[in-house]
Amino acid sequence: MSWTDKRIREYREGAEPTVLEKLALEHGHPVNFAASILALAAIGYGLWTHQGIWIGVGIAVALLAHLYVSIKK
């Protein structure tokens, strides 16, 4: 039995996930994952062209995705 199977069984029995596991699940959400890729591209482009607006857009996209997943819980 793998580690993940054991943890899933423990969750079904009422065990709480650790902080690191909660963070991993949050960042594994498809909306957050896609938005993080877009944010990384925007920040990278902003750094490459020295345009602060793109850096700001990238940070805003990342924060909005984080808030969306946090509210969705």
HTML snippet that shows the backbone in 3Dmol.js (N, CA, C, O; Angstrom):
<script src="https://3Dmol.org/build/3Dmol-min.js"></script>
<div id="view" style="width:600px;height:400px;position:relative"></div>
<script>
const pdb = `
ATOM      1  N   MET A   1       0.848  -1.173   0.000  1.00  0.00           N
ATOM      2  CA  MET A   1       0.000   0.000   0.000  1.00  0.00           C
ATOM      3  C   MET A   1       0.892   1.234   0.000  1.00  0.00           C
ATOM      4  O   MET A   1       1.849   1.320   0.769  1.00  0.00           O
ATOM      5  N   SER A   2       0.574   2.176  -0.857  1.00  0.00           N
ATOM      6  CA  SER A   2       1.398   3.371  -0.972  1.00  0.00           C
ATOM      7  C   SER A   2       1.058   4.379   0.130  1.00  0.00           C
ATOM      8  O   SER A   2       0.066   4.238   0.845  1.00  0.00           O
ATOM      9  N   TRP A   3       1.907   5.390   0.241  1.00  0.00           N
ATOM     10  CA  TRP A   3       1.718   6.430   1.243  1.00  0.00           C
ATOM     11  C   TRP A   3       0.407   7.163   1.022  1.00  0.00           C
ATOM     12  O   TRP A   3      -0.305   7.466   1.980  1.00  0.00           O
ATOM     13  N   THR A   4       0.080   7.452  -0.237  1.00  0.00           N
ATOM     14  CA  THR A   4      -1.155   8.186  -0.510  1.00  0.00           C
ATOM     15  C   THR A   4      -2.381   7.363  -0.139  1.00  0.00           C
ATOM     16  O   THR A   4      -3.356   7.908   0.379  1.00  0.00           O
ATOM     17  N   ASP A   5      -2.346   6.074  -0.393  1.00  0.00           N
ATOM     18  CA  ASP A   5      -3.473   5.215  -0.012  1.00  0.00           C
ATOM     19  C   ASP A   5      -3.666   5.200   1.504  1.00  0.00           C
ATOM     20  O   ASP A   5      -4.794   5.222   1.998  1.00  0.00           O
ATOM     21  N   LYS A   6      -2.554   5.163   2.234  1.00  0.00           N
ATOM     22  CA  LYS A   6      -2.647   5.189   3.692  1.00  0.00           C
ATOM     23  C   LYS A   6      -3.232   6.512   4.179  1.00  0.00           C
ATOM     24  O   LYS A   6      -4.077   6.529   5.074  1.00  0.00           O
ATOM     25  N   ARG A   7      -2.779   7.629   3.586  1.00  0.00           N
ATOM     26  CA  ARG A   7      -3.291   8.938   4.015  1.00  0.00           C
ATOM     27  C   ARG A   7      -4.769   9.090   3.676  1.00  0.00           C
ATOM     28  O   ARG A   7      -5.525   9.641   4.477  1.00  0.00           O
ATOM     29  N   ILE A   8      -5.196   8.619   2.520  1.00  0.00           N
ATOM     30  CA  ILE A   8      -6.614   8.696   2.156  1.00  0.00           C
ATOM     31  C   ILE A   8      -7.447   7.891   3.136  1.00  0.00           C
ATOM     32  O   ILE A   8      -8.519   8.333   3.549  1.00  0.00           O
ATOM     33  N   ARG A   9      -6.967   6.720   3.512  1.00  0.00           N
ATOM     34  CA  ARG A   9      -7.685   5.902   4.487  1.00  0.00           C
ATOM     35  C   ARG A   9      -7.772   6.627   5.836  1.00  0.00           C
ATOM     36  O   ARG A   9      -8.806   6.585   6.503  1.00  0.00           O
ATOM     37  N   GLU A  10      -6.675   7.294   6.233  1.00  0.00           N
ATOM     38  CA  GLU A  10      -6.687   8.044   7.487  1.00  0.00           C
ATOM     39  C   GLU A  10      -7.660   9.214   7.423  1.00  0.00           C
ATOM     40  O   GLU A  10      -8.334   9.502   8.412  1.00  0.00           O
ATOM     41  N   TYR A  11      -7.749   9.894   6.285  1.00  0.00           N
ATOM     42  CA  TYR A  11      -8.695  11.007   6.135  1.00  0.00           C
ATOM     43  C   TYR A  11     -10.128  10.511   6.277  1.00  0.00           C
ATOM     44  O   TYR A  11     -10.955  11.167   6.910  1.00  0.00           O
ATOM     45  N   ARG A  12     -10.420   9.366   5.695  1.00  0.00           N
ATOM     46  CA  ARG A  12     -11.770   8.795   5.791  1.00  0.00           C
ATOM     47  C   ARG A  12     -12.116   8.416   7.219  1.00  0.00           C
ATOM     48  O   ARG A  12     -13.286   8.404   7.599  1.00  0.00           O
ATOM     49  N   GLU A  13     -11.093   8.107   8.010  1.00  0.00           N
ATOM     50  CA  GLU A  13     -11.308   7.756   9.414  1.00  0.00           C
ATOM     51  C   GLU A  13     -11.372   8.985  10.305  1.00  0.00           C
ATOM     52  O   GLU A  13     -11.605   8.862  11.507  1.00  0.00           O
ATOM     53  N   GLY A  14     -11.168  10.175   9.734  1.00  0.00           N
ATOM     54  CA  GLY A  14     -11.310  11.405  10.508  1.00  0.00           C
ATOM     55  C   GLY A  14     -10.033  12.155  10.791  1.00  0.00           C
ATOM     56  O   GLY A  14     -10.081  13.165  11.494  1.00  0.00           O
ATOM     57  N   ALA A  15      -8.890  11.722  10.284  1.00  0.00           N
ATOM     58  CA  ALA A  15      -7.625  12.424  10.526  1.00  0.00           C
ATOM     59  C   ALA A  15      -7.587  13.719   9.712  1.00  0.00           C
ATOM     60  O   ALA A  15      -8.126  13.788   8.607  1.00  0.00           O
ATOM     61  N   GLU A  16      -6.950  14.731  10.270  1.00  0.00           N
ATOM     62  CA  GLU A  16      -6.814  16.020   9.597  1.00  0.00           C
ATOM     63  C   GLU A  16      -5.514  16.050   8.779  1.00  0.00           C
ATOM     64  O   GLU A  16      -4.497  15.515   9.220  1.00  0.00           O
ATOM     65  N   PRO A  17      -5.542  16.678   7.582  1.00  0.00           N
ATOM     66  CA  PRO A  17      -4.306  16.799   6.800  1.00  0.00           C
ATOM     67  C   PRO A  17      -3.347  17.794   7.451  1.00  0.00           C
ATOM     68  O   PRO A  17      -3.768  18.701   8.169  1.00  0.00           O
ATOM     69  N   THR A  18      -2.065  17.613   7.192  1.00  0.00           N
ATOM     70  CA  THR A  18      -1.060  18.540   7.715  1.00  0.00           C
ATOM     71  C   THR A  18      -1.086  19.832   6.909  1.00  0.00           C
ATOM     72  O   THR A  18      -1.740  19.906   5.868  1.00  0.00           O
ATOM     73  N   VAL A  19      -0.381  20.839   7.385  1.00  0.00           N
ATOM     74  CA  VAL A  19      -0.338  22.133   6.702  1.00  0.00           C
ATOM     75  C   VAL A  19       0.264  21.982   5.308  1.00  0.00           C
ATOM     76  O   VAL A  19      -0.228  22.573   4.346  1.00  0.00           O
ATOM     77  N   LEU A  20       1.325  21.193   5.204  1.00  0.00           N
ATOM     78  CA  LEU A  20       1.973  20.990   3.911  1.00  0.00           C
ATOM     79  C   LEU A  20       1.042  20.281   2.924  1.00  0.00           C
ATOM     80  O   LEU A  20       1.029  20.601   1.736  1.00  0.00           O
ATOM     81  N   GLU A  21       0.272  19.325   3.421  1.00  0.00           N
ATOM     82  CA  GLU A  21      -0.682  18.630   2.552  1.00  0.00           C
ATOM     83  C   GLU A  21      -1.799  19.568   2.096  1.00  0.00           C
ATOM     84  O   GLU A  21      -2.245  19.486   0.952  1.00  0.00           O
ATOM     85  N   LYS A  22      -2.252  20.453   2.978  1.00  0.00           N
ATOM     86  CA  LYS A  22      -3.278  21.430   2.592  1.00  0.00           C
ATOM     87  C   LYS A  22      -2.750  22.362   1.506  1.00  0.00           C
ATOM     88  O   LYS A  22      -3.463  22.669   0.551  1.00  0.00           O
ATOM     89  N   LEU A  23      -1.514  22.810   1.648  1.00  0.00           N
ATOM     90  CA  LEU A  23      -0.918  23.681   0.632  1.00  0.00           C
ATOM     91  C   LEU A  23      -0.777  22.968  -0.705  1.00  0.00           C
ATOM     92  O   LEU A  23      -1.029  23.556  -1.756  1.00  0.00           O
ATOM     93  N   ALA A  24      -0.379  21.712  -0.664  1.00  0.00           N
ATOM     94  CA  ALA A  24      -0.229  20.941  -1.899  1.00  0.00           C
ATOM     95  C   ALA A  24      -1.574  20.759  -2.590  1.00  0.00           C
ATOM     96  O   ALA A  24      -1.658  20.867  -3.813  1.00  0.00           O
ATOM     97  N   LEU A  25      -2.620  20.487  -1.830  1.00  0.00           N
ATOM     98  CA  LEU A  25      -3.943  20.337  -2.417  1.00  0.00           C
ATOM     99  C   LEU A  25      -4.449  21.655  -2.996  1.00  0.00           C
ATOM    100  O   LEU A  25      -5.092  21.671  -4.045  1.00  0.00           O
ATOM    101  N   GLU A  26      -4.161  22.750  -2.315  1.00  0.00           N
ATOM    102  CA  GLU A  26      -4.596  24.058  -2.802  1.00  0.00           C
ATOM    103  C   GLU A  26      -3.909  24.408  -4.118  1.00  0.00           C
ATOM    104  O   GLU A  26      -4.554  24.892  -5.048  1.00  0.00           O
ATOM    105  N   HIS A  27      -2.616  24.165  -4.197  1.00  0.00           N
ATOM    106  CA  HIS A  27      -1.884  24.496  -5.416  1.00  0.00           C
ATOM    107  C   HIS A  27      -2.121  23.482  -6.517  1.00  0.00           C
ATOM    108  O   HIS A  27      -1.772  23.737  -7.670  1.00  0.00           O
ATOM    109  N   GLY A  28      -2.703  22.346  -6.194  1.00  0.00           N
ATOM    110  CA  GLY A  28      -3.038  21.358  -7.205  1.00  0.00           C
ATOM    111  C   GLY A  28      -4.391  21.592  -7.851  1.00  0.00           C
ATOM    112  O   GLY A  28      -4.772  20.869  -8.773  1.00  0.00           O
ATOM    113  N   HIS A  29      -5.127  22.599  -7.377  1.00  0.00           N
ATOM    114  CA  HIS A  29      -6.429  22.915  -7.962  1.00  0.00           C
ATOM    115  C   HIS A  29      -6.222  23.388  -9.402  1.00  0.00           C
ATOM    116  O   HIS A  29      -5.326  24.196  -9.648  1.00  0.00           O
ATOM    117  N   PRO A  30      -7.020  22.912 -10.357  1.00  0.00           N
ATOM    118  CA  PRO A  30      -6.801  23.266 -11.771  1.00  0.00           C
ATOM    119  C   PRO A  30      -6.840  24.771 -12.066  1.00  0.00           C
ATOM    120  O   PRO A  30      -6.068  25.262 -12.891  1.00  0.00           O
ATOM    121  N   VAL A  31      -7.731  25.498 -11.398  1.00  0.00           N
ATOM    122  CA  VAL A  31      -7.806  26.950 -11.625  1.00  0.00           C
ATOM    123  C   VAL A  31      -6.530  27.625 -11.141  1.00  0.00           C
ATOM    124  O   VAL A  31      -5.962  28.463 -11.843  1.00  0.00           O
ATOM    125  N   ASN A  32      -6.082  27.266  -9.954  1.00  0.00           N
ATOM    126  CA  ASN A  32      -4.867  27.860  -9.407  1.00  0.00           C
ATOM    127  C   ASN A  32      -3.647  27.472 -10.235  1.00  0.00           C
ATOM    128  O   ASN A  32      -2.754  28.292 -10.446  1.00  0.00           O
ATOM    129  N   PHE A  33      -3.604  26.238 -10.701  1.00  0.00           N
ATOM    130  CA  PHE A  33      -2.476  25.775 -11.507  1.00  0.00           C
ATOM    131  C   PHE A  33      -2.388  26.554 -12.825  1.00  0.00           C
ATOM    132  O   PHE A  33      -1.315  27.025 -13.202  1.00  0.00           O
ATOM    133  N   ALA A  34      -3.524  26.686 -13.522  1.00  0.00           N
ATOM    134  CA  ALA A  34      -3.538  27.416 -14.794  1.00  0.00           C
ATOM    135  C   ALA A  34      -3.208  28.893 -14.591  1.00  0.00           C
ATOM    136  O   ALA A  34      -2.451  29.478 -15.366  1.00  0.00           O
ATOM    137  N   ALA A  35      -3.776  29.487 -13.552  1.00  0.00           N
ATOM    138  CA  ALA A  35      -3.505  30.896 -13.286  1.00  0.00           C
ATOM    139  C   ALA A  35      -2.050  31.118 -12.888  1.00  0.00           C
ATOM    140  O   ALA A  35      -1.476  32.157 -13.213  1.00  0.00           O
ATOM    141  N   SER A  36      -1.454  30.169 -12.198  1.00  0.00           N
ATOM    142  CA  SER A  36      -0.043  30.300 -11.816  1.00  0.00           C
ATOM    143  C   SER A  36       0.858  30.283 -13.044  1.00  0.00           C
ATOM    144  O   SER A  36       1.851  31.008 -13.098  1.00  0.00           O
ATOM    145  N   ILE A  37       0.518  29.462 -14.026  1.00  0.00           N
ATOM    146  CA  ILE A  37       1.291  29.435 -15.267  1.00  0.00           C
ATOM    147  C   ILE A  37       1.164  30.768 -15.999  1.00  0.00           C
ATOM    148  O   ILE A  37       2.156  31.314 -16.481  1.00  0.00           O
ATOM    149  N   LEU A  38      -0.062  31.290 -16.079  1.00  0.00           N
ATOM    150  CA  LEU A  38      -0.261  32.600 -16.721  1.00  0.00           C
ATOM    151  C   LEU A  38       0.470  33.705 -15.963  1.00  0.00           C
ATOM    152  O   LEU A  38       1.077  34.586 -16.574  1.00  0.00           O
ATOM    153  N   ALA A  39       0.411  33.658 -14.646  1.00  0.00           N
ATOM    154  CA  ALA A  39       1.097  34.662 -13.833  1.00  0.00           C
ATOM    155  C   ALA A  39       2.606  34.594 -14.030  1.00  0.00           C
ATOM    156  O   ALA A  39       3.268  35.627 -14.135  1.00  0.00           O
ATOM    157  N   LEU A  40       3.143  33.398 -14.080  1.00  0.00           N
ATOM    158  CA  LEU A  40       4.579  33.237 -14.300  1.00  0.00           C
ATOM    159  C   LEU A  40       4.989  33.784 -15.662  1.00  0.00           C
ATOM    160  O   LEU A  40       6.035  34.420 -15.792  1.00  0.00           O
ATOM    161  N   ALA A  41       4.162  33.535 -16.678  1.00  0.00           N
ATOM    162  CA  ALA A  41       4.457  34.065 -18.009  1.00  0.00           C
ATOM    163  C   ALA A  41       4.408  35.587 -18.015  1.00  0.00           C
ATOM    164  O   ALA A  41       5.272  36.232 -18.609  1.00  0.00           O
ATOM    165  N   ALA A  42       3.413  36.162 -17.365  1.00  0.00           N
ATOM    166  CA  ALA A  42       3.291  37.619 -17.323  1.00  0.00           C
ATOM    167  C   ALA A  42       4.450  38.251 -16.559  1.00  0.00           C
ATOM    168  O   ALA A  42       5.000  39.263 -16.994  1.00  0.00           O
ATOM    169  N   ILE A  43       4.820  37.666 -15.435  1.00  0.00           N
ATOM    170  CA  ILE A  43       5.942  38.196 -14.654  1.00  0.00           C
ATOM    171  C   ILE A  43       7.246  38.058 -15.428  1.00  0.00           C
ATOM    172  O   ILE A  43       8.060  38.981 -15.444  1.00  0.00           O
ATOM    173  N   GLY A  44       7.449  36.918 -16.065  1.00  0.00           N
ATOM    174  CA  GLY A  44       8.656  36.725 -16.873  1.00  0.00           C
ATOM    175  C   GLY A  44       8.752  37.716 -18.016  1.00  0.00           C
ATOM    176  O   GLY A  44       9.820  38.267 -18.284  1.00  0.00           O
ATOM    177  N   TYR A  45       7.623  37.944 -18.695  1.00  0.00           N
ATOM    178  CA  TYR A  45       7.610  38.921 -19.789  1.00  0.00           C
ATOM    179  C   TYR A  45       7.892  40.329 -19.255  1.00  0.00           C
ATOM    180  O   TYR A  45       8.632  41.096 -19.870  1.00  0.00           O
ATOM    181  N   GLY A  46       7.299  40.658 -18.112  1.00  0.00           N
ATOM    182  CA  GLY A  46       7.534  41.976 -17.518  1.00  0.00           C
ATOM    183  C   GLY A  46       8.978  42.184 -17.120  1.00  0.00           C
ATOM    184  O   GLY A  46       9.521  43.277 -17.286  1.00  0.00           O
ATOM    185  N   LEU A  47       9.605  41.146 -16.596  1.00  0.00           N
ATOM    186  CA  LEU A  47      11.022  41.270 -16.244  1.00  0.00           C
ATOM    187  C   LEU A  47      11.894  41.374 -17.486  1.00  0.00           C
ATOM    188  O   LEU A  47      12.894  42.092 -17.492  1.00  0.00           O
ATOM    189  N   TRP A  48      11.514  40.655 -18.537  1.00  0.00           N
ATOM    190  CA  TRP A  48      12.299  40.663 -19.764  1.00  0.00           C
ATOM    191  C   TRP A  48      12.227  42.021 -20.465  1.00  0.00           C
ATOM    192  O   TRP A  48      13.234  42.507 -20.980  1.00  0.00           O
ATOM    193  N   THR A  49      11.048  42.630 -20.486  1.00  0.00           N
ATOM    194  CA  THR A  49      10.874  43.904 -21.180  1.00  0.00           C
ATOM    195  C   THR A  49      10.996  45.108 -20.258  1.00  0.00           C
ATOM    196  O   THR A  49      10.877  46.245 -20.713  1.00  0.00           O
ATOM    197  N   HIS A  50      11.230  44.880 -18.981  1.00  0.00           N
ATOM    198  CA  HIS A  50      11.364  45.947 -17.976  1.00  0.00           C
ATOM    199  C   HIS A  50      10.096  46.798 -17.902  1.00  0.00           C
ATOM    200  O   HIS A  50      10.165  48.023 -17.805  1.00  0.00           O
ATOM    201  N   GLN A  51       8.932  46.132 -17.949  1.00  0.00           N
ATOM    202  CA  GLN A  51       7.652  46.833 -17.833  1.00  0.00           C
ATOM    203  C   GLN A  51       6.958  46.370 -16.560  1.00  0.00           C
ATOM    204  O   GLN A  51       6.548  45.217 -16.426  1.00  0.00           O
ATOM    205  N   GLY A  52       6.843  47.306 -15.641  1.00  0.00           N
ATOM    206  CA  GLY A  52       6.253  46.995 -14.347  1.00  0.00           C
ATOM    207  C   GLY A  52       4.789  46.607 -14.411  1.00  0.00           C
ATOM    208  O   GLY A  52       4.302  45.898 -13.531  1.00  0.00           O
ATOM    209  N   ILE A  53       4.076  47.060 -15.437  1.00  0.00           N
ATOM    210  CA  ILE A  53       2.657  46.740 -15.545  1.00  0.00           C
ATOM    211  C   ILE A  53       2.446  45.227 -15.678  1.00  0.00           C
ATOM    212  O   ILE A  53       1.516  44.681 -15.084  1.00  0.00           O
ATOM    213  N   TRP A  54       3.298  44.549 -16.448  1.00  0.00           N
ATOM    214  CA  TRP A  54       3.160  43.103 -16.625  1.00  0.00           C
ATOM    215  C   TRP A  54       3.507  42.344 -15.350  1.00  0.00           C
ATOM    216  O   TRP A  54       2.908  41.312 -15.047  1.00  0.00           O
ATOM    217  N   ILE A  55       4.464  42.858 -14.618  1.00  0.00           N
ATOM    218  CA  ILE A  55       4.801  42.250 -13.336  1.00  0.00           C
ATOM    219  C   ILE A  55       3.615  42.375 -12.385  1.00  0.00           C
ATOM    220  O   ILE A  55       3.263  41.425 -11.686  1.00  0.00           O
ATOM    221  N   GLY A  56       3.007  43.553 -12.367  1.00  0.00           N
ATOM    222  CA  GLY A  56       1.820  43.775 -11.533  1.00  0.00           C
ATOM    223  C   GLY A  56       0.646  42.902 -11.947  1.00  0.00           C
ATOM    224  O   GLY A  56      -0.072  42.374 -11.098  1.00  0.00           O
ATOM    225  N   VAL A  57       0.451  42.750 -13.258  1.00  0.00           N
ATOM    226  CA  VAL A  57      -0.630  41.890 -13.747  1.00  0.00           C
ATOM    227  C   VAL A  57      -0.391  40.446 -13.319  1.00  0.00           C
ATOM    228  O   VAL A  57      -1.320  39.759 -12.894  1.00  0.00           O
ATOM    229  N   GLY A  58       0.840  39.991 -13.430  1.00  0.00           N
ATOM    230  CA  GLY A  58       1.161  38.623 -13.030  1.00  0.00           C
ATOM    231  C   GLY A  58       0.923  38.383 -11.550  1.00  0.00           C
ATOM    232  O   GLY A  58       0.373  37.351 -11.164  1.00  0.00           O
ATOM    233  N   ILE A  59       1.333  39.325 -10.728  1.00  0.00           N
ATOM    234  CA  ILE A  59       1.106  39.200  -9.288  1.00  0.00           C
ATOM    235  C   ILE A  59      -0.388  39.226  -8.983  1.00  0.00           C
ATOM    236  O   ILE A  59      -0.863  38.463  -8.142  1.00  0.00           O
ATOM    237  N   ALA A  60      -1.128  40.096  -9.660  1.00  0.00           N
ATOM    238  CA  ALA A  60      -2.579  40.179  -9.438  1.00  0.00           C
ATOM    239  C   ALA A  60      -3.275  38.878  -9.833  1.00  0.00           C
ATOM    240  O   ALA A  60      -4.162  38.407  -9.122  1.00  0.00           O
ATOM    241  N   VAL A  61      -2.880  38.302 -10.955  1.00  0.00           N
ATOM    242  CA  VAL A  61      -3.482  37.037 -11.394  1.00  0.00           C
ATOM    243  C   VAL A  61      -3.201  35.932 -10.377  1.00  0.00           C
ATOM    244  O   VAL A  61      -4.089  35.144 -10.051  1.00  0.00           O
ATOM    245  N   ALA A  62      -1.981  35.877  -9.882  1.00  0.00           N
ATOM    246  CA  ALA A  62      -1.628  34.859  -8.890  1.00  0.00           C
ATOM    247  C   ALA A  62      -2.430  35.048  -7.604  1.00  0.00           C
ATOM    248  O   ALA A  62      -2.918  34.073  -7.032  1.00  0.00           O
ATOM    249  N   LEU A  63      -2.570  36.285  -7.146  1.00  0.00           N
ATOM    250  CA  LEU A  63      -3.334  36.548  -5.932  1.00  0.00           C
ATOM    251  C   LEU A  63      -4.815  36.242  -6.111  1.00  0.00           C
ATOM    252  O   LEU A  63      -5.443  35.678  -5.216  1.00  0.00           O
ATOM    253  N   LEU A  64      -5.376  36.609  -7.257  1.00  0.00           N
ATOM    254  CA  LEU A  64      -6.787  36.320  -7.512  1.00  0.00           C
ATOM    255  C   LEU A  64      -7.058  34.819  -7.551  1.00  0.00           C
ATOM    256  O   LEU A  64      -8.071  34.354  -7.030  1.00  0.00           O
ATOM    257  N   ALA A  65      -6.158  34.068  -8.164  1.00  0.00           N
ATOM    258  CA  ALA A  65      -6.324  32.614  -8.196  1.00  0.00           C
ATOM    259  C   ALA A  65      -6.237  32.032  -6.794  1.00  0.00           C
ATOM    260  O   ALA A  65      -6.997  31.129  -6.443  1.00  0.00           O
ATOM    261  N   HIS A  66      -5.316  32.546  -5.996  1.00  0.00           N
ATOM    262  CA  HIS A  66      -5.181  32.078  -4.622  1.00  0.00           C
ATOM    263  C   HIS A  66      -6.449  32.383  -3.823  1.00  0.00           C
ATOM    264  O   HIS A  66      -6.934  31.536  -3.072  1.00  0.00           O
ATOM    265  N   LEU A  67      -6.981  33.589  -3.985  1.00  0.00           N
ATOM    266  CA  LEU A  67      -8.210  33.955  -3.279  1.00  0.00           C
ATOM    267  C   LEU A  67      -9.386  33.123  -3.748  1.00  0.00           C
ATOM    268  O   LEU A  67     -10.223  32.729  -2.936  1.00  0.00           O
ATOM    269  N   TYR A  68      -9.468  32.849  -5.034  1.00  0.00           N
ATOM    270  CA  TYR A  68     -10.563  32.033  -5.574  1.00  0.00           C
ATOM    271  C   TYR A  68     -10.567  30.645  -4.948  1.00  0.00           C
ATOM    272  O   TYR A  68     -11.618  30.140  -4.553  1.00  0.00           O
ATOM    273  N   VAL A  69      -9.399  30.035  -4.858  1.00  0.00           N
ATOM    274  CA  VAL A  69      -9.313  28.691  -4.287  1.00  0.00           C
ATOM    275  C   VAL A  69      -9.587  28.737  -2.785  1.00  0.00           C
ATOM    276  O   VAL A  69     -10.212  27.826  -2.242  1.00  0.00           O
ATOM    277  N   SER A  70      -9.121  29.799  -2.103  1.00  0.00           N
ATOM    278  CA  SER A  70      -9.355  29.910  -0.666  1.00  0.00           C
ATOM    279  C   SER A  70     -10.835  30.098  -0.358  1.00  0.00           C
ATOM    280  O   SER A  70     -11.346  29.525   0.604  1.00  0.00           O
ATOM    281  N   ILE A  71     -11.524  30.892  -1.162  1.00  0.00           N
ATOM    282  CA  ILE A  71     -12.949  31.128  -0.950  1.00  0.00           C
ATOM    283  C   ILE A  71     -13.751  29.883  -1.307  1.00  0.00           C
ATOM    284  O   ILE A  71     -14.765  29.591  -0.674  1.00  0.00           O
ATOM    285  N   LYS A  72     -13.300  29.158  -2.311  1.00  0.00           N
ATOM    286  CA  LYS A  72     -13.997  27.968  -2.797  1.00  0.00           C
ATOM    287  C   LYS A  72     -14.044  26.866  -1.746  1.00  0.00           C
ATOM    288  O   LYS A  72     -14.945  26.027  -1.775  1.00  0.00           O
ATOM    289  N   LYS A  73     -13.084  26.853  -0.811  1.00  0.00           N
ATOM    290  CA  LYS A  73     -13.039  25.806   0.212  1.00  0.00           C
ATOM    291  C   LYS A  73     -14.289  25.861   0.990  1.00  0.00           C
ATOM    292  O   LYS A  73     -14.477  25.069   1.913  1.00  0.00           O
TER     293      LYS A  73
END
`;
const viewer = $3Dmol.createViewer("view");
viewer.addModel(pdb, "pdb");
viewer.setStyle({}, {cartoon: {color: "spectrum"}});
viewer.zoomTo();
viewer.render();
</script>
